[in-house]
Amino acid sequence: MMRDLGWGEAAPPSWAMAALGLLACVPAEEEPSRRVVDTAPPASASVTIVPSQPSAREALQCVITPPSPHHVRWTVDGVPFVGSGTTHPGDTVPAGVTDWGEHWTCTAVPDDLAARPASAEVMTSEPPGGNVLVVLLDDVGLDKVGAYGLHPSPPPTPNLDALAEAGVRFTNAYAAPVCSAARANLLTGRYGRRTGIGDTVRVGGTYELRPSEVTLPELLDVAPQRWSTSMVGKWHLSGFDTPTGVDLPNVQGFAWFSGVMGNITEMTQADGAPITYDHWEKTTNGTQRFIDRYLTTDQIDDALARVEAMPEPWLLYLPLSAPHSPLHVPPGSLHTSTADFSANQKADYYDAMLEAADTELGRLLAGIGPERLARTTVIVAGDNGTPDHSIRPPWSSSRGKATLFDGGTRVPLLVTGPHIEEPGRTEPALVHLVDIWPTVADIAGVFADTVMGADGLPVVLDGHSLMPLLSSSDAAWPREYLYVERFFPNGHPPYSEIDTQAVRTHRYKLIRDGGVDRLYRYEADALDEGPDLFADVLDPEAERAYYDLSRELDRLSGNLVYSQAE
């Protein structure tokens, strides 16, 4: 109680009130010191997001420990995420929602008002990224690459062998048995019955790869980053008499094209001089001229120039003309062959040409340089098997290029680069050139269902991304049956001149040619498929295999529809 100072009920004078205020600021000696105490309730739970390092389109789970009644709120890059139109979408962001390089936060708000909210954050990964170099060798089967060890006397290919040691060597990679069809497979990720390219684009023909097809450079238009694109080498998907002609490489999305329209002795407007690897017609962005420079060297020179000119990331598609005919002796600095070329053995010319191409490929890789190469995925493949004139025994010359036997369709496929785990290994999965399109899309961070075709719908693909196989030797692979085909004429069905199809598993292969079926069984260490099993009575295992393969081939034939959409 305040002491009576004689003022009665009247208010104290102002000076007295001031004094009392000063006294109130001085703590009494007998009172203990006071501390400000944080009275906010403690958090009742912890929050984590699983996975902690998600990739784009991966589902996110907000995990609350210990479990308790909460409302979960998500934000992405600071903006509330409402799911399918609700304020609280729940503890899971479903697969297919997240994108590259996003900042996601999960906040758990407890129903118990005495507890504080808790939150966690994650960043989705950036696209795998890096440059992409795709090299296509012309007419090169597994028998011609020493790293595969399948032929006793392959030509020297030290640079291809080095790529095999530095990356993944695919032992069951397949392509169409002829040039143009394989190139269409690679550039579109689709089988020939969808694109209409089932054989070589012929001189004087009018069918070309339709501009409505979405090619490798065009898929990069929807990539998160801006990509540079160039093509150097052999096109062979249009001709001088086709609707788009020499402009088609650029129309199909390549910002730069230099090379040849097809086989140099066929796809040419002759100037009167013999067409050779030292005198040939070059097309550069639609403009043509004859030049006198060794073809393989010129293609590598142009490739190096494009590497220097293009901002990263870039895609360089390099389908070399070599070692396709015309057969010849390359410049001596590019090969080590001691063959007697006067004997005019075609296999000797071919082997020297392939070694020369390997030498020039080594020059390209050296010119790219180790630092830039470290951020570049290099894909090297053959477009079909070795032609009969250059197959050496013990391989059968009747089962090479243009046939659906392995000698015509099983090709080298080597991949190196920053996304490789366990370099130097082999991969036995059944893969195909159609898998390169989705692989490039994966590297660039492009989701296939965002790439629209001419019909306004997502492009229908036949390929699968190789990225899981590159990053893990234990990865699951979705393809149980491997399919190859050849048909002519190009375009829409029916295919009255040539119509052959084949489908295989790891153990059996069915070839259907004009309605006639042949069945083969792969035996360990055999050079090829072996004899036709229908020459004898099928054993029970072979009967089951034939039933399964025949059913799969029927299914594929029904599903592979040529689209008229333009």
Secondary structure, 3 states (H helix, E strand, C coil): CCCCCCCCCCCCCHHHHHHHHHHHCCCCCCCCCCCCCCCCCCECCEEEEECCCCCCCCCEEEEEECCCCEEEEEEECCEEECCCCCCCCCCEECCCCCCCCCEEEEEEEECCCCCECEEEEEECCCCCCCEEEEEEECCCCHHHCHHHCCCCCCCCCHHHHHHHHHCEEECCEECCCCHHHHHHHHHHCCCHHHHCCCCCCCCCCCCCCCCCCCCHHHHHHHCCCCCEEEEEEECCCCCCCCCCHHHHHHHCCCCCEEEECCCCCCCCCCCCCCCECCEEEEEECCEEEEECCCHHHHHHHHHHHHHHHCCCCEEEEEECCCCCCCCCCCCHHHCCCCCCHHHCCHHHHHHHHHHHHHHHHHHHHHHHCHHHHHCEEEEEEECCCCCHHHCCCCCCHHHCCCCCCHHHHECCEEEECCCCCCCCEEECCCEEHHHHHHHHHHHHCCCHHHCECCCCCECCCCCCCCHHHHHCCCCCCCCCCEEEEEEECCCCCCCCCEEEEEEECCCEEEEEECCEEEEEECCCCCCCCCCCHHHCCCCHHHHHHHHHHHHHHHHHHHHCCCCCCC
